[in-house]
Every structure is written in C-alpha cells, then in structure tokens.
C-alpha cells in the first residue's frame, strides 16, 4: 500500500496516477491479501509493546463479533 499512497500524494497533479490506475493497483494489492490480513489491525513499524498486547484484544473482539453473528443469515450469504 505504501508505494500506492506515495504515488497518490506526490506534489503536483501531473505525476499522480489517475483514479482508474489507482483502482487497478488497489485491486491487485487487495487480491494478494487474505481475509484475515484485510481485517487485521494496522500497526506502526516501530511499535513494540502494543504489538504484544493489542492483537489479543483485537482478535477477542473479532471472535466475539463472529460469535454474535446470526448463523443462518451468514450461511445464506456465503
């Protein structure tokens, strides 16, 4: 994602990619990620201590959400 974002925030509009190119590049990036990765928390590169603790709270919330999701409607939609 960083190279795409960097290209999108270049000073001056001329070197920036068009929206069509951005959509194409984002689709490629998105298709290379798993469902788990897409729903994972974004972390800073220099984070250390929170990296050890926050995933547990994040995944606990995620599991609690899926546990409360109505099973029959989930099966119909997937």
C-alpha positions in Angstrom: 0.0 0.0 0.0 2.8 2.4 0.8 4.0 2.8 -2.8 0.4 3.4 -4.0 -0.2 6.0 -1.3 3.2 7.6 -2.0 2.3 7.9 -5.7 -1.1 9.4 -4.8 0.4 12.2 -2.7 3.1 13.4 -5.0 3.3 17.2 -5.1 1.5 18.4 -8.2 -1.3 16.6 -10.0 0.6 15.7 -13.2 2.7 12.7 -11.9 -0.1 11.3 -9.8 -1.9 8.2 -11.1 -5.4 8.5 -12.5 -8.3 7.1 -10.5 -8.5 4.2 -12.9 -4.9 3.3 -12.3 -5.4 3.6 -8.6 -8.3 1.3 -8.7 -6.4 -1.3 -10.7 -3.4 -1.2 -8.4 -5.6 -1.4 -5.3 -7.4 -4.4 -6.7 -4.1 -6.2 -7.2 -3.0 -5.3 -3.7 -6.3 -6.4 -2.2 -6.4 -9.7 -4.1 -3.0 -10.6 -2.7 -4.2 -10.4 0.9 -6.2 -12.9 2.8 -9.5 -12.1 4.6 -7.6 -12.3 7.9 -5.0 -9.8 6.7 -7.6 -7.4 5.4 -9.3 -7.3 8.8 -6.1 -7.1 10.9 -5.2 -4.1 12.8 -2.8 -1.6 11.2 0.3 -1.1 13.3 3.2 1.3 13.2 6.6 -0.1 12.2 8.2 1.0 15.4 5.5 -0.4 17.7 6.8 -3.0 20.1 4.9 -3.3 23.4 1.4 -2.8 21.9 2.3 -5.4 19.3 2.5 -7.9 22.1 -0.9 -7.0 23.7 -3.2 -5.4 21.2 -3.6 -8.4 18.9 -5.2 -10.3 21.8 -7.8 -7.6 22.3 -8.3 -7.2 18.6 -8.9 -10.9 18.0 -11.0 -11.2 21.1 -13.3 -8.5 19.7 -13.3 -10.2 16.3 -14.2 -13.6 17.7 -16.9 -12.1 19.9 -18.4 -10.4 16.8 -18.4 -13.6 14.8 -19.9 -15.5 17.7 -22.8 -13.0 17.9 -23.4 -13.1 14.1 -26.6 -14.8 13.2 -25.5 -18.2 11.8 -28.4 -18.7 9.3 -28.0 -15.4 7.6 -24.2 -15.9 7.4 -24.7 -19.3 5.7 -27.2 -17.8 3.2 -24.8 -15.0 2.2 -21.6 -17.1 2.0 
